[in-house]
Amino acid sequence: MVQSSLAKRYRSEKGFRAFGILSIAVGLVALSCLFVGIIGSGIGGFTQTKVRLELDLSVELLGITDTHNAEQIKDADYQPVVREALALRFPQVEGRSDKRLLNAIMSVGAGYEVQALMRKHPEWLGTKQTIWLTADDDVDVYYKSRKGKVLGDRLKEQQIGWIEELIAKGDMERKFNVAFFMSGDSAEPELAGILGTLLGSIFTLSITLSLSFPIGVAAAIYLEEYAPRNKFTDFIEVNINNLAAVPSVIFGLLGLAIFINLFHLPRSIPLVGGLVLTLITLPTIIISSRVAIKSVPPSIREAALGIGASKMQTILHHVLPLALPGMLTGAIIGMAHALGETAPLLMIGMVAFVMDIPDSIHSAATVLPVQIFLWSDSPERAFVERTSAAIMVLLMFLICMNTLAVVLRKRLERRW
């Protein structure tokens, strides 16, 4: 009887263990599929198709009358220089419509690239320079998908012939996409970058951290060390726990009603976004800080009080240092949660199309998750890999923040 009972118990234990292993395996497979899909779609976003052209930077073609005038060099129209270089590269192309198709293989921002180079190298004026310039997004899609036999359905047959000629001569290659990290948003996929949204995210999270962490820690200290145990404090604790489960879009509506409609703060600025995200992260930081304070053994407090320390000295010199690893872990996890929020920021206007790079918390800006949302809704095929590339950057930030939380917890943790 006992043997059969033990055998049944062991079988149940093995089944439960197998179920746990299977659950972990399913989770790992799903996570692997997610990463493979995102990386496969977004790895191409870190490179951009470039075309090598010999540019004639003559004074006559640029229309510059004073070669020593920096403003004239800055304000000159460089797009005709790019068109002239294409015409010299393909002298057989004649007719207005064919020339228009030929010019369309280059990005509309190619002229601005030449302008930026001329501002950096004014000595190039009056010379001929061979420069790699950005191709159009349709050309980029075609070039990256040639091995996959996915042809450019938005390109004409003549354009594909010119592109193949450039590839055969080595005048078209994939280069690292510097503009993706060094420029703001754009309606043209080949010119769109994430620098503006990265700075917007940094400004927004700076406001969130500077407000939520000290307020959350102070609230946790009061509730654990000073607040009397009565119905009022029980009511506060219940509401803090409930706020942690409130949908984030509700906080966005609250921020819209208070910070924008009541206090008349501007829409779409990191200051308002940081205030809204502070409301979202406060419950998480308060709860984790209270748990960290509770984990400090009572003997630490009793020993400090026994040698004559005041209650404040006990908290500041003994309880807080021991509870700090848990507090920092909760704060970083709350910040990682805030970094991925989109819905509350849409409610306060941070969904605007912002091309300029923000320089302060009062500048119009958006954040990386909102940028991903905007790009995912764009019809251009080239925005697909930009969206996945931005998701990869966001995931990297989240992984780094969670890794930082683990490292800080290990380094600051004290054993007794």
SEKOLNU-961851 format. One line per 5 residues: number of its first residue (from 1); their letters; for each residue y, z, x of C-alpha. Coordinates in steps of 0.1 Angstrom, whole numbers, plus 5000, padded with zeros to 4 digits. Each point is the difference from the previous one (the first is absolute). Example, Ala and Ser with C-alpha at 12.3 -4.5 7.8 and 13.67 -1.06 7.14 Angstrom:
1) AS) 4955 5078 5123 | 5034 4993 5014
//
This chain:
1) MVQSS) 5000 5000 5000 | 5024 5010 5028 | 4991 4969 5021 | 5006 4976 4971 | 5033 5017 4993
6) LAKRY) 5010 4997 5037 | 4990 4964 5001 | 5020 4992 4969 | 5030 5018 5015 | 4997 4980 5033
11) RSEKG) 4997 4967 4981 | 5032 5009 4980 | 5018 5009 5033 | 4989 4967 5016 | 5011 4981 4969
16) FRAFG) 5034 5017 5000 | 5004 4993 5038 | 4991 4963 4995 | 5025 4998 4971 | 5027 5014 5023
21) ILSIA) 4992 4976 5028 | 5000 4971 4975 | 5034 5010 4987 | 5014 5001 5035 | 4985 4966 5008
26) VGLVA) 5015 4985 4969 | 5034 5014 5008 | 4998 4986 5036 | 4989 4966 4988 | 5029 4999 4975
31) LSCLF) 5025 5011 5026 | 4986 4974 5025 | 5004 4973 4973 | 5035 5011 4994 | 5010 4999 5037
36) VGIIG) 4982 4967 5006 | 5017 4984 4971 | 5035 5012 5010 | 4996 4992 5037 | 4985 4966 4993
41) SGIGG) 5029 4991 4977 | 5028 5016 5021 | 4991 4994 5036 | 5017 4966 4998 | 5032 5016 4990
46) FTQTK) 5005 5012 5035 | 5002 4965 5014 | 5023 4971 4990 | 4998 4963 5006 | 5026 4987 5024
51) VRLEL) 5010 4965 5010 | 5013 4990 5035 | 5031 4979 4999 | 5024 4987 5026 | 5035 5009 4987
56) DLSVE) 5031 4982 5011 | 5026 5027 5000 | 5029 4977 5007 | 5036 5009 4991 | 5004 4969 4980
61) LLGIT) 4970 5006 4978 | 5009 5036 4994 | 5036 4992 4992 | 5014 5025 5025 | 5035 4993 5013
66) DTHNA) 5005 5031 5022 | 4969 5007 5022 | 5014 5034 5010 | 5005 5011 4964 | 4971 5024 4991
71) EQIKD) 5008 4998 4963 | 4997 4962 4999 | 4966 5003 5017 | 4990 5026 4975 | 5012 4982 4969
76) ADYQP) 4988 4965 5010 | 4975 4982 4977 | 4967 4998 5020 | 4979 4984 4972 | 5010 4964 5010
81) VVREA) 4987 5008 5035 | 4966 5007 4986 | 5000 4969 4979 | 5011 4979 5029 | 4972 5014 5021
86) LALRF) 4974 4991 4973 | 5015 4965 4998 | 4996 4995 5037 | 4965 5014 4999 | 4990 4976 4972
91) PQVEG) 5021 4969 5006 | 4977 4979 4977 | 5011 5020 4969 | 5027 4981 4981 | 5014 5002 4965
96) RSDKR) 5018 5029 4984 | 4970 5013 4980 | 4977 4999 5031 | 5025 5018 5021 | 5004 5026 4973
101) LLNAI) 4962 5005 5001 | 5001 5002 5038 | 5028 5026 5000 | 4980 5021 4974 | 4973 5008 5025
106) MSVGA) 5025 5024 5017 | 5011 5033 4986 | 5035 5002 4984 | 5006 5028 5025 | 4994 4978 5031
111) GYEVQ) 5037 4994 5004 | 5007 5038 4999 | 4974 5004 5027 | 5019 4976 5022 | 5032 5018 4992
116) ALMRK) 4986 5033 5011 | 4988 4985 5032 | 5033 4984 5007 | 5018 5033 4995 | 4976 5015 5025
121) HPEWL) 5003 4971 5024 | 5034 4984 4997 | 4995 4982 5033 | 4975 4977 4982 | 5030 4982 4984
126) GTKQT) 5000 4964 5011 | 4964 5000 5012 | 4966 4990 4986 | 4975 5029 4994 | 4964 5000 4989
131) IWLTA) 4996 5027 4974 | 4972 5012 4976 | 5014 5001 4965 | 4984 5013 4967 | 4982 4975 4978
136) DDDVD) 5002 5000 4962 | 4977 5024 4981 | 4979 4971 4985 | 4995 4987 5035 | 4990 5035 5012
141) VYYKS) 4974 5002 4972 | 4986 4966 5008 | 4998 5006 5037 | 4982 5034 4996 | 4975 4986 4975
146) RKGKV) 4991 4968 5018 | 4966 5014 5013 | 4993 5013 4965 | 5005 4965 4985 | 5027 5013 4977
151) LGDRL) 5026 4972 5001 | 5036 5004 4992 | 5002 4989 4964 | 5038 5003 5000 | 5004 4977 5030
156) KEQQI) 5002 4962 4998 | 4977 4977 5019 | 5027 4990 5024 | 5008 5036 5008 | 4964 5008 5007
161) GWIEE) 4999 4970 5024 | 5031 5012 5019 | 4985 5036 5001 | 4967 4987 5015 | 5020 4980 5026
166) LIAKG) 5019 5031 5010 | 4967 5020 5002 | 4984 4972 5021 | 5029 5000 5025 | 5000 5038 5003
171) DMERK) 5034 5003 4983 | 4989 5022 4972 | 4984 5034 5006 | 4996 5035 4985 | 5022 5026 5015
176) FNVAF) 5004 5037 4995 | 5022 5005 4969 | 5029 5019 5014 | 5021 4994 4969 | 4975 5019 4979
181) FMSGD) 5009 5032 5018 | 5037 4993 5009 | 5015 4985 4969 | 5006 5010 4963 | 4987 4985 4968
186) SAEPE) 5005 4963 4992 | 4992 4976 4973 | 4984 4978 5027 | 4966 5014 5010 | 5002 4988 5036
191) LAGIL) 5033 5020 5004 | 4990 5031 4981 | 4996 5033 5019 | 4995 5037 4995 | 5026 5015 5022
196) GTLLG) 5023 5007 4971 | 4973 5017 4980 | 4987 5020 5030 | 5035 5014 5006 | 5004 5006 4963
201) SIFTL) 4967 5019 5000 | 5010 5020 5030 | 5034 5010 4985 | 4983 5009 4967 | 4973 5021 5015
206) SITLS) 5025 5017 5023 | 5019 5012 4969 | 4967 5010 4984 | 4988 5020 5030 | 5033 5018 5007
211) LSFPI) 5001 5012 4964 | 4964 5005 4988 | 4986 5019 5030 | 5026 5028 5003 | 5003 5004 4962
216) GVAAA) 4962 4999 4995 | 4993 5025 5028 | 5028 5023 4987 | 4986 4998 4964 | 4964 5007 5013
221) IYLEE) 5012 5031 5020 | 5019 5014 4970 | 4971 4995 4976 | 4974 5015 5024 | 5020 5028 5017
226) YAPRN) 5029 5010 4978 | 4995 4989 4964 | 4987 5027 4976 | 4968 4993 4981 | 5011 4995 4964
231) KFTDF) 5000 4974 4973 | 5030 4982 5014 | 4985 4994 5034 | 4967 4990 4983 | 5020 4975 4980
236) IEVNI) 5016 4986 5032 | 4966 4997 5017 | 4985 4982 4971 | 5029 4975 4998 | 4998 4994 5038
241) NNLAA) 4963 4992 4997 | 5007 4977 4970 | 5028 4982 5018 | 4975 4989 5027 | 4982 4980 4973
246) VPSVI) 5029 4984 4983 | 5001 4962 5003 | 5026 4990 5026 | 5018 4976 4977 | 5012 5031 4980
251) FGLLG) 5017 5012 5032 | 5017 4966 5002 | 5013 5004 4964 | 5012 5035 5009 | 5018 4986 5031
256) LAIFI) 5016 4972 4980 | 5013 5025 4974 | 5013 5026 5024 | 5010 4984 5033 | 5012 4967 4987
261) NLFHL) 5011 5005 4964 | 5013 5036 5003 | 5012 5001 5037 | 5008 4963 5001 | 4984 4994 5034
266) PRSIP) 4996 4963 5010 | 4967 4983 4991 | 4976 4987 5026 | 5010 5023 5029 | 4977 5022 5021
271) LVGGL) 5019 5031 4991 | 4990 4998 4963 | 4965 4988 5010 | 4996 5030 5023 | 5011 5024 4972
276) VLTLI) 4975 4986 4976 | 4972 5001 5025 | 5010 5036 5008 | 4992 5009 4964 | 4966 4983 5003
281) TLPTI) 4990 5017 5033 | 5013 5035 4992 | 4970 5011 4979 | 4976 4989 5027 | 5018 5017 5028
286) IISSR) 5004 5033 4980 | 4964 5001 4991 | 4987 4993 5035 | 5025 5025 5015 | 4989 5027 4976
291) VAIKS) 4964 4994 5009 | 5009 5001 5037 | 5018 5033 4995 | 4971 5015 4981 | 4976 4991 5028
296) VPPSI) 5018 5023 5024 | 4979 5033 5001 | 5017 5031 4984 | 4993 5018 5033 | 5026 4980 5017
301) REAAL) 5027 5011 4976 | 4987 5036 5000 | 5001 5001 5038 | 5035 4987 5002 | 5013 5024 4974
306) GIGAS) 4981 5028 5017 | 5020 4996 5032 | 5033 5000 4982 | 5007 4964 4993 | 5020 4992 4968
311) KMQTI) 4985 4978 4973 | 5022 4971 5011 | 4990 5005 5037 | 4964 5001 4989 | 5003 4967 4982
316) LHHVL) 5021 4982 5026 | 4982 5012 5031 | 4964 5003 4989 | 4992 4985 4966 | 5019 4967 5004
321) PLALP) 4987 4991 5035 | 4964 5005 4988 | 5006 4980 4967 | 5020 4972 5016 | 4970 4977 5007
326) GMLTG) 4991 5000 4963 | 5036 4995 4990 | 5005 4971 5023 | 4968 4984 4989 | 5010 5002 4963
331) AIIGM) 5035 4987 5009 | 4987 4970 5018 | 4975 4992 4973 | 5028 5003 4974 | 5021 4976 5021
336) AHALG) 4972 4976 5003 | 4997 5001 4962 | 5037 4994 4997 | 4999 4970 5024 | 4976 4982 4977
341) ETAPL) 5020 5006 4968 | 5014 4970 4981 | 5004 5008 4963 | 5027 5027 5003 | 5021 4979 5024
346) LMIGM) 4999 4971 4976 | 5016 5022 4974 | 5030 5007 5022 | 5006 4964 5010 | 4984 4998 5034
351) VAFVM) 4983 4968 4989 | 5031 4979 5008 | 4997 4970 5023 | 5018 5013 5032 | 5004 4977 5029
356) DIPDS) 5023 5022 5021 | 4986 5026 5024 | 5010 5035 4988 | 5019 5021 5025 | 5003 5033 4981
361) IHSAA) 4987 5019 4971 | 5029 4986 4979 | 4991 4963 5006 | 4982 4980 4974 | 4963 4999 5010
366) TVLPV) 4965 4999 4988 | 4967 5014 5014 | 4968 4985 5013 | 4978 5005 4968 | 5027 4984 4978
371) QIFLW) 5003 4971 5025 | 4962 4995 4997 | 5004 5000 4962 | 5028 4974 5002 | 4981 4977 5023
376) SDSPE) 4968 5003 4980 | 5018 4986 4970 | 5014 4970 5020 | 4985 4965 4992 | 5001 4987 5036
381) RAFVE) 4966 5000 5016 | 5014 5011 5034 | 5010 5033 4984 | 4964 5009 4995 | 4994 5007 5037
386) RTSAA) 5034 5016 5003 | 4990 5024 4972 | 4967 5009 5016 | 5017 5003 5034 | 5025 5025 4985
391) IMVLL) 4971 5019 4984 | 4984 5002 5035 | 5032 5015 5014 | 5002 5025 4971 | 4964 5010 5005
396) MFLIC) 5006 5005 5037 | 5029 5023 4993 | 4979 5020 4975 | 4971 5002 5026 | 5024 5012 5027
401) MNTLA) 5016 5026 4977 | 4966 5014 4989 | 4988 5000 5037 | 5032 5019 5009 | 4992 5026 4974
406) VVLRK) 4965 5005 5014 | 5013 5002 5036 | 5028 5025 4991 | 4975 5021 4981 | 4976 5001 5030
411) RLERR) 5027 5007 5025 | 5019 5027 4981 | 4970 5017 4985 | 4995 5036 5011 | 4967 5018 4997
416) W) 4997 5038 4996
//
